[in-house]
Amino acid sequence: MDYAAAYLEQTRAFGELIRAADPSTPVPTCPGWTLDQLFRHVGRGDRWAAQIVRDRRDSFLEFRSVDDGAPPSGRDDAIAWLNGGAELLVDAVAATGPQTPVWTFLGTRPAGWWIRRRLHENVVHRADAELAVGGDFGVDPELAADAIDEFLERIVIRAGKDGAPLPLEGGDTLHLHATDPGLGQAGEWTIAVQETAITWSHLHGKGTAALRGSAAELLLAITRRVSLADTAIELFGDEQVWRRWLDRTPL
Protein backbone atom coordinates (compact mmCIF):
# COMPACT_ATOMS: atom_id res chain seq x y z
CA MET A 1 0.00 0.00 0.00
CA ASP A 2 1.20 3.51 -0.82
CA TYR A 3 0.63 5.03 2.63
CA ALA A 4 1.67 8.54 1.63
CA ALA A 5 -0.76 8.67 -1.30
CA ALA A 6 -3.59 7.24 0.80
CA TYR A 7 -2.82 9.72 3.61
CA LEU A 8 -3.00 12.73 1.29
CA GLU A 9 -6.20 11.39 -0.29
CA GLN A 10 -7.94 10.76 3.03
CA THR A 11 -6.91 14.17 4.36
CA ARG A 12 -8.32 15.87 1.27
CA ALA A 13 -11.58 13.90 1.63
CA PHE A 14 -11.84 14.97 5.28
CA GLY A 15 -11.27 18.58 4.26
CA GLU A 16 -13.95 18.53 1.58
CA LEU A 17 -16.41 17.09 4.07
CA ILE A 18 -15.61 19.91 6.50
CA ARG A 19 -15.84 22.49 3.73
CA ALA A 20 -19.47 21.57 3.06
CA ALA A 21 -20.59 21.35 6.71
CA ASP A 22 -21.60 23.73 9.48
CA PRO A 23 -18.47 24.06 11.67
CA SER A 24 -20.61 24.29 14.83
CA THR A 25 -22.10 20.81 14.26
CA PRO A 26 -21.56 18.60 17.35
CA VAL A 27 -19.50 15.43 16.86
CA PRO A 28 -21.23 12.70 18.92
CA THR A 29 -18.30 10.29 18.65
CA CYS A 30 -15.96 12.93 20.11
CA PRO A 31 -18.08 14.18 23.03
CA GLY A 32 -17.86 17.92 23.61
CA TRP A 33 -16.34 18.66 20.21
CA THR A 34 -17.73 20.47 17.20
CA LEU A 35 -16.65 19.87 13.61
CA ASP A 36 -14.47 22.97 13.88
CA GLN A 37 -12.65 21.53 16.89
CA LEU A 38 -12.24 18.19 15.13
CA PHE A 39 -10.84 19.99 12.09
CA ARG A 40 -8.31 21.89 14.20
CA HIS A 41 -7.31 18.70 16.00
CA VAL A 42 -6.60 16.89 12.75
CA GLY A 43 -4.78 19.78 11.13
CA ARG A 44 -2.59 20.53 14.11
CA GLY A 45 -1.89 16.82 14.65
CA ASP A 46 -0.51 16.47 11.13
CA ARG A 47 1.76 19.49 11.59
CA TRP A 48 2.83 18.21 15.01
CA ALA A 49 3.96 14.92 13.48
CA ALA A 50 5.66 16.75 10.59
CA GLN A 51 7.66 18.90 13.02
CA ILE A 52 8.71 15.88 15.07
CA VAL A 53 10.04 14.23 11.92
CA ARG A 54 11.55 17.38 10.43
CA ASP A 55 13.47 18.12 13.64
CA ARG A 56 14.33 14.45 14.23
CA ARG A 57 13.05 14.84 17.75
CA ASP A 58 13.80 12.30 20.43
CA SER A 59 11.30 13.72 22.94
CA PHE A 60 7.70 14.90 23.10
CA LEU A 61 6.76 18.13 21.32
CA GLU A 62 4.28 20.35 23.14
CA PHE A 63 1.22 20.97 21.00
CA ARG A 64 1.45 24.70 21.74
CA SER A 65 4.89 24.68 20.11
CA VAL A 66 3.66 23.45 16.72
CA ASP A 67 4.60 25.81 13.90
CA ASP A 68 1.54 27.34 12.21
CA GLY A 69 -0.64 25.21 14.47
CA ALA A 70 -3.90 27.15 13.98
CA PRO A 71 -5.85 27.44 10.73
CA PRO A 72 -6.23 30.81 9.02
CA SER A 73 -9.62 32.48 8.77
CA GLY A 74 -11.61 31.78 5.64
CA ARG A 75 -12.84 28.34 4.62
CA ASP A 76 -10.66 27.92 1.53
CA ASP A 77 -7.49 29.04 3.31
CA ALA A 78 -8.27 26.74 6.23
CA ILE A 79 -8.71 23.73 3.93
CA ALA A 80 -5.43 24.58 2.21
CA TRP A 81 -3.79 24.71 5.66
CA LEU A 82 -5.17 21.24 6.44
CA ASN A 83 -3.90 19.72 3.21
CA GLY A 84 -0.61 21.53 3.58
CA GLY A 85 0.00 19.90 6.95
CA ALA A 86 -0.28 16.42 5.45
CA GLU A 87 2.05 17.43 2.64
CA LEU A 88 4.54 18.73 5.21
CA LEU A 89 4.65 15.34 6.91
CA VAL A 90 5.16 13.45 3.64
CA ASP A 91 7.93 15.87 2.65
CA ALA A 92 9.54 15.69 6.10
CA VAL A 93 9.71 11.90 6.01
CA ALA A 94 11.25 12.00 2.53
CA ALA A 95 13.84 14.58 3.59
CA THR A 96 14.67 12.97 6.94
CA GLY A 97 14.59 9.41 5.66
CA PRO A 98 11.75 6.97 6.43
CA GLN A 99 14.00 4.76 8.57
CA THR A 100 15.42 7.60 10.67
CA PRO A 101 14.47 7.03 14.35
CA VAL A 102 12.24 9.71 15.90
CA TRP A 103 10.05 10.11 18.97
CA THR A 104 6.53 8.66 19.00
CA PHE A 105 4.08 8.11 21.85
CA LEU A 106 4.90 4.39 21.64
CA GLY A 107 8.65 4.92 21.89
CA THR A 108 11.24 5.51 19.21
CA ARG A 109 10.06 4.46 15.75
CA PRO A 110 11.19 5.02 12.13
CA ALA A 111 10.04 8.39 10.79
CA GLY A 112 7.86 6.69 8.18
CA TRP A 113 5.74 5.26 11.02
CA TRP A 114 4.11 8.65 11.38
CA ILE A 115 2.58 8.61 7.89
CA ARG A 116 0.71 5.38 8.55
CA ARG A 117 -0.34 6.59 12.00
CA ARG A 118 -1.67 9.89 10.70
CA LEU A 119 -3.37 8.16 7.77
CA HIS A 120 -5.46 6.00 10.05
CA GLU A 121 -6.04 8.84 12.51
CA ASN A 122 -7.54 10.86 9.68
CA VAL A 123 -9.57 7.93 8.34
CA VAL A 124 -11.29 7.49 11.70
CA HIS A 125 -11.79 11.23 12.15
CA ARG A 126 -13.32 11.40 8.67
CA ALA A 127 -15.75 8.79 9.93
CA ASP A 128 -16.44 11.01 12.97
CA ALA A 129 -17.29 13.87 10.64
CA GLU A 130 -19.46 11.71 8.37
CA LEU A 131 -21.40 10.39 11.36
CA ALA A 132 -21.83 13.95 12.67
CA VAL A 133 -23.46 15.16 9.46
CA GLY A 134 -25.47 11.98 8.87
CA GLY A 135 -23.38 10.85 5.91
CA ASP A 136 -22.38 7.35 4.86
CA PHE A 137 -18.78 6.52 5.71
CA GLY A 138 -17.06 4.55 3.00
CA VAL A 139 -13.46 3.41 2.77
CA ASP A 140 -11.56 0.91 0.66
CA PRO A 141 -11.67 -2.50 2.38
CA GLU A 142 -7.89 -2.94 2.13
CA LEU A 143 -7.36 0.42 3.83
CA ALA A 144 -9.93 -0.38 6.53
CA ALA A 145 -8.25 -3.75 7.16
CA ASP A 146 -4.86 -2.09 7.51
CA ALA A 147 -6.38 0.40 9.94
CA ILE A 148 -7.54 -2.53 12.08
CA ASP A 149 -4.02 -3.98 11.92
CA GLU A 150 -2.54 -0.66 13.03
CA PHE A 151 -5.07 -0.33 15.85
CA LEU A 152 -4.24 -3.81 17.14
CA GLU A 153 -0.50 -3.15 16.89
CA ARG A 154 -0.99 -0.21 19.25
CA ILE A 155 -3.24 -2.21 21.58
CA VAL A 156 -0.54 -4.89 21.95
CA ILE A 157 1.83 -2.21 23.25
CA ARG A 158 -0.58 -0.19 25.38
CA ALA A 159 -3.13 -2.63 26.81
CA GLY A 160 -2.75 -3.47 30.48
CA LYS A 161 -0.23 -0.73 31.18
CA ASP A 162 -0.05 0.97 34.59
CA GLY A 163 -2.04 -1.81 36.23
CA ALA A 164 -5.06 -1.55 33.94
CA PRO A 165 -6.89 -4.84 33.35
CA LEU A 166 -6.30 -6.56 30.03
CA PRO A 167 -9.20 -6.34 27.55
CA LEU A 168 -9.38 -10.15 27.36
CA GLU A 169 -9.31 -12.55 30.28
CA GLY A 170 -8.05 -16.10 30.71
CA GLY A 171 -8.65 -18.23 27.66
CA ASP A 172 -11.03 -15.79 25.97
CA THR A 173 -10.39 -14.93 22.35
CA LEU A 174 -11.93 -12.40 20.00
CA HIS A 175 -12.21 -13.07 16.29
CA LEU A 176 -13.00 -10.52 13.59
CA HIS A 177 -13.97 -11.64 10.10
CA ALA A 178 -14.27 -9.13 7.26
CA THR A 179 -16.73 -10.18 4.59
CA ASP A 180 -15.32 -7.99 1.78
CA PRO A 181 -14.39 -10.02 -1.31
CA GLY A 182 -10.69 -10.33 -1.99
CA LEU A 183 -9.29 -9.60 1.46
CA GLY A 184 -8.57 -13.22 2.24
CA GLN A 185 -6.43 -13.78 5.32
CA ALA A 186 -5.82 -10.02 5.63
CA GLY A 187 -9.48 -9.79 6.65
CA GLU A 188 -9.16 -12.24 9.57
CA TRP A 189 -8.02 -11.27 13.06
CA THR A 190 -7.74 -13.57 16.07
CA ILE A 191 -6.95 -11.75 19.32
CA ALA A 192 -5.91 -13.60 22.47
CA VAL A 193 -4.02 -13.34 25.77
CA GLN A 194 -0.57 -14.88 26.13
CA GLU A 195 0.64 -14.73 29.72
CA THR A 196 0.20 -11.01 30.55
CA ALA A 197 0.01 -9.59 27.04
CA ILE A 198 -2.47 -9.26 24.19
CA THR A 199 -1.50 -11.03 20.98
CA TRP A 200 -3.13 -11.16 17.57
CA SER A 201 -2.67 -12.81 14.20
CA HIS A 202 -4.38 -13.11 10.83
CA LEU A 203 -5.19 -16.76 11.47
CA HIS A 204 -8.78 -17.88 11.18
CA GLY A 205 -10.35 -18.85 14.48
CA LYS A 206 -13.72 -19.40 16.07
CA GLY A 207 -13.26 -17.10 19.07
CA THR A 208 -15.07 -16.91 22.39
CA ALA A 209 -16.72 -13.95 20.71
CA ALA A 210 -16.67 -13.35 16.96
CA LEU A 211 -17.76 -10.45 14.77
CA ARG A 212 -18.56 -10.80 11.09
CA GLY A 213 -19.09 -7.81 8.82
CA SER A 214 -17.42 -5.43 6.39
CA ALA A 215 -13.92 -4.19 7.21
CA ALA A 216 -15.19 -0.59 7.35
CA GLU A 217 -17.88 -1.43 9.90
CA LEU A 218 -15.49 -3.61 11.92
CA LEU A 219 -13.09 -0.67 12.06
CA LEU A 220 -15.80 1.68 13.32
CA ALA A 221 -16.97 -0.87 15.87
CA ILE A 222 -13.53 -1.66 17.28
CA THR A 223 -12.69 2.05 17.59
CA ARG A 224 -16.01 2.65 19.38
CA ARG A 225 -17.46 4.88 16.69
CA VAL A 226 -20.65 2.82 16.27
CA SER A 227 -22.52 0.23 18.27
CA LEU A 228 -23.19 -3.14 16.70
CA ALA A 229 -26.89 -2.37 16.70
CA ASP A 230 -26.25 0.39 14.16
CA THR A 231 -24.35 -1.87 11.77
CA ALA A 232 -24.88 -5.05 9.80
CA ILE A 233 -22.20 -6.81 11.88
CA GLU A 234 -23.15 -10.22 13.26
CA LEU A 235 -21.95 -11.14 16.75
CA PHE A 236 -21.43 -14.79 17.66
CA GLY A 237 -20.53 -16.26 21.03
CA ASP A 238 -20.15 -14.45 24.34
CA GLU A 239 -21.27 -10.84 24.01
CA GLN A 240 -19.68 -10.00 27.38
CA VAL A 241 -16.24 -10.71 25.92
CA TRP A 242 -16.87 -8.07 23.25
CA ARG A 243 -18.21 -5.55 25.77
CA ARG A 244 -15.21 -6.11 28.04
CA TRP A 245 -12.88 -5.58 25.09
CA LEU A 246 -14.55 -2.24 24.31
CA ASP A 247 -14.48 -1.09 27.92
CA ARG A 248 -10.79 -1.85 28.40
CA THR A 249 -9.06 -0.95 25.13
CA PRO A 250 -7.29 2.43 24.98
CA LEU A 251 -7.84 4.54 21.86
N, C-alpha and C positions, 0 to 999 in steps of 0.2 A: 504494500500500500504506500502511496505517495502521501506521507503525513503532512508535509508542508502544503501541498496543493489542496488537500482536504481541509486543512485548518483555515486557509484563506477563503475557501469556498463557504465553509460553515459560518465564518465570521461575517462575510458579506450577506449571507442569508439572514442571520440574526439582525444585522443592521437594517436591511430592507423591511423586516417585520416591525422593528421599532419605528422606522420612518413613517409607516402607515398607521401607527397606533397612537392613542392618547397617552402621553407620558405619565399621567396621574393614575392610570389604571392599576389597581392593586394586583399583586402577584401572589395568589393563594399558596403556591408551593414554596414561596420564600416569605413566610409570615412577617408582616410589618413593612415590606418593601413595595414600592411602585415600580412600574416599568422603567421610569427614569433612573431610579436607584439601581436597578438590575443592570441597565445599560452602563452606568458609570462603573459599577463593580467589574463588569466584563472588560471594558476598555482600559481601566487602570490596571487590572490584573495582567493583561497582555503586555502592557508597557513595563510593569514591575518585573515580569519574567525576562523581557528583552534587556532590561538594565542589568539584571543579575548576570545574564550571559555575556553581555557586552563588556562588563567590568570584571568578568571572571571571578565573581565574588565567592568567598568561602564562608560567608556568614549571612545571616538574615538581613534583608533590606527593609527598613521601615517604609510602610506604604506612603507616609507623608513625604518621603524623600524621593518619590518617583518623579522623574523629569516629565513635565507636561502631563501631569496626572489627572487633570480635569478637562472635560470637553469644552470647546468654545461654544459661544451662543450661536443660535441658528442651526436648524435641523440638518442642512446639507453639510455644513462645516463639521458638525458633531459626528455625522456618519463617516466623513472622511477621516476624522481623528480616530474613530474606532478601527477602520480598516488599516489606517496607517500604523496603529499599534501592532497588529498582527504581522504586517510587513516588516516592522522593526525587529520582531523576534526572529523571523525567518532569516533576515539579513544578518542579524547578530550571530546566529548559530553558524551560518556559512563563513562569516569572517573569523569567528573564534575557533571554529572547528567542532564538528558534532561530537567528537570523542573527548573534548577538553573537559576535565572535571570541574563542576561548579556546585554551589550550594543548592539544595532543595529541601523541602520540609520533611523529606524521608531520608536525609543524609546526602552525602556527596554522590552525584550522578553525572553521566555525560551530558554536555550541553544540549544535545539533540533530544534528550528526555523531555525537555520543556515543551517542545512543539507538540508531541503526542499528548502531554498532560493538558495543555491549553486547548488543543483540538477537542478533547472530550469534555473539558469544562464548558466550552462554548456550545457543544452539541446539546448538553443537558440544559444549559441556560436558554438555548433557543426553544427547547421543549417547554421550559417555564413560561416563556413569553407566549408561545402558541396556546398553552393551556389558559393563560390569563385573558387572552382575547377570544377564546372559544374556537380557535383554529384546530386543524388536524395536523398533528406532528407526524412528519414522515422523514425517514432517513434510510439510506442504503443498508440492507441487511448486513453486509460485510463490515461496514463502519460501526453499526450498532453492536455487532458481535465483538469487535475489537474494543469497543468502549466497555463492554462487560468484562473482557479480559483485563483491561487496565484497572477497572474498579476492583476486581478480585486481587490483582497484584498488590494494590495498596492496602486492601483488607488484611492480607497475609502479614504485612509488616506492622499494621497499626492495631489490629484486634487484640484485646486482652491486655493492652498496655496499662501501666499504672494501677494494676489490681482490678481492672474492669473484667467482668465475666466474659468468657468467650461466647460468640454468637451461636455456637453449636455445643451440645453437651454429649458426653459419653460416646456411644456408638452411633449417634444421629448423623445422618448425611442429608444433604440437600442437592437435588438434581434439577438442572434447567435444561430444557430441550427446545431449541428454536425450530419452528416449522417451515421456515423460508426455504424454498428449493435451492439447491446448490451449495448450501453451507457445509453440509457433511459434518465431519467431526469437529470443525470449528464452531458449530452451533450446539455443541454438547458441553455441559459443565457439571462435574461432580465435585462437591465441596464436602470436606470432612474435617475431623479433628485427629491430629497425630501428636500424642503426648500433650503438650500444652500449647500447640500452635494450630492454626487453620491451614489446611492444604487444599489444593484444587487441581483438577486435570481436565483434559478434554475427553476423557474416557466416558463411554456410555455407562449408566448405572441406574438402578431402580430408585434409590433414595428413600429415606424415611419420610421425606416430603418431596414432591416433584412438581415442577411447573412446566406447562407445555403451551407455547404460544409464539408469536412472531418475535424476532430479536429486538425490534424497536419497543414492543410492549414489555418484554422481559427487562430491558434496560430501564424503562420508566418505573417498573415495579420494584426492581432491586435498589434503585436510587430514591425510592419513596416519593416519587412524583405522582403516582396514581395508585389507587387501591385495586385489588384484583376484581372487585365488583364492577369497576368501570372499564374493564378490558374484556377481551375474548380469551384470556389465559385460563387454562384448566389447572386446577390444583388437585393433586392426588396424594393420598397418605395423610400424615399427621399435620393438621393445620397449625398446631401449636409450635411446631418446629419452625415453620415459616414466620410466624408472628415473633417468636423469640429472635430469629435472625434479624428481622427488621428493627426490633427494639434495641439490639446490641451492636449493630454495625455502625462504625463512624463514617461520616460522609467526607 
